Amino acid sequence: MSRFGFLSWRTTRMRVLSVAAGALASLAAPSYAGIVNFGSGANQFGMEFVTIGNLGNAADTTGVPNSVGAVGYTYDIGKFEVSRAMVTAYNATPGVVQITLDSMSGITGGPRAAMPATGISWNEAARFVNWLNTEKGFAPAYKFPTGGRNAPIALWDATADPLDFDATNRYRSKRANFFLPSTHEWYKAAYYDPNKSGSDKYWNYATGSDSAPTQTNGSTAQGEAVYNRSNAQGPADVTNAGGLSPYGVMGLNGNVWEWEESSVDLLNNNVSSSRGLRGGGYGSVASALISSSRGGDSPGDQVSSIPDYGFRVVSYNSDAVVPEPSMMVIGTLFGLGGLAAKRRRKK
């Protein structure tokens, strides 16, 4: 092979490798900041995500649990709580385990589609999240060995589930991309502010203040939150649930209590352990909204009588999570490799 021929082959090979790398990179989990559509036809809905950056931030040593809020990666979180309309669209999907929404029969005027989805157990919320993953070609986040809307998950196992297993969190699959927020993910999105002056970057309340939010029955005004409301008033619509957190997330204080993925003891090694609840609900007093307040409940409780349990979703914003490659892309890579080999033989 002449020197010119070798250089030409090497250039072609480098171009092929570059294209192949680009194709593989395109399979990596994208940033989901912005609106992502799920479902189809009349049952399609958009879920808006906000990016939580500043990876490697210090933990808050004054919050609960202590310490809390340090996250070593970038992720996206739902700007709004999951709505009744979203769960209704999920329930319309053939083959899914049905989720029972609270009837909201005691609410004046009855339920609205834009209200937060409530009366949902942790296990039901986890099934909804699994559906989001499979809708986008990812593996389910949580392992459900049996059906039934309140059937418990199983722990991911190193031998049986090597691709999913994470020794630090046996609830969450490594191959998934949508999850219920962990304690640390939820807390950082609510109380951390990278632009706050001084060394303490955490606020006491999710409205970017150390003072309790102003009570509102529904607004988008900064410094306001939906709490201290009667049962008859119920929650506000998810897009009208008060002011934003420093990252631009709504309703992290008030409106409805939100499920954490994490167990109350933070170990995530027992499927029956109570799961964390954060942020307070529409009937809560101000002390339930503060960063030092955290509740919990059983993941499988029949919570149809608890109309202020809701949830939101997080997504990885990382190249570490990769969906299964499509055969089209695999074929493309083999085709590019074959082209390089054919050109090399001609020299």
Secondary structure by P-SEA (a helix, b strand, c coil): ccaaaaaaaaaaaaaaaaaaaaaaaaaccccccccccccccccbbbbbbbbbcccccccccccccccccccccccccccccccaaaaaaaaacccccccccccccccccccccccccccccaaaaaaaaaaaaaaaccccccccccccccbbbbccccccccccccccccccccccccccccaaaaaaaccccccccccccccccccccccccccccccccccccccccccccccccccccccccccccccccccbbbbbcccccccccccccbbbbccccccccccccccccccccccccccccccccccbbbbbccccccccccaaaaaaaaaaaaaaaaaaaac
